[in-house]
Amino acid sequence: VFQGKEKICSKDITRDMFSEVVPANFLNHSILSDMSFVGVGTDCYFYRAVICSASSHGASCYYVKIGINREGALSFRLYQ
């Protein structure tokens, strides 16, 4: 993530990073299906990540909002 020419954050997003908002039993059998830029707030850049798992009953997904503040810290919360 860049603000102009200044690099704010450069990190790999891993499955473990979602462990505070997605149940472990779901997370262990899931994939990061999609991640897209949502917008810029007053103090964060926002992305939407889609964590999905397939089963015999179809796919189930969690939608997670990732915030990246101007210091490069990440925050995760479920979309309501």
Secondary structure by P-SEA (a helix, b strand, c coil): cccccccccccccccccccccccaaaaaaccccccccccccccbbbbbbbbbccccccbbbbbbbbbbcccbbbbbbccc
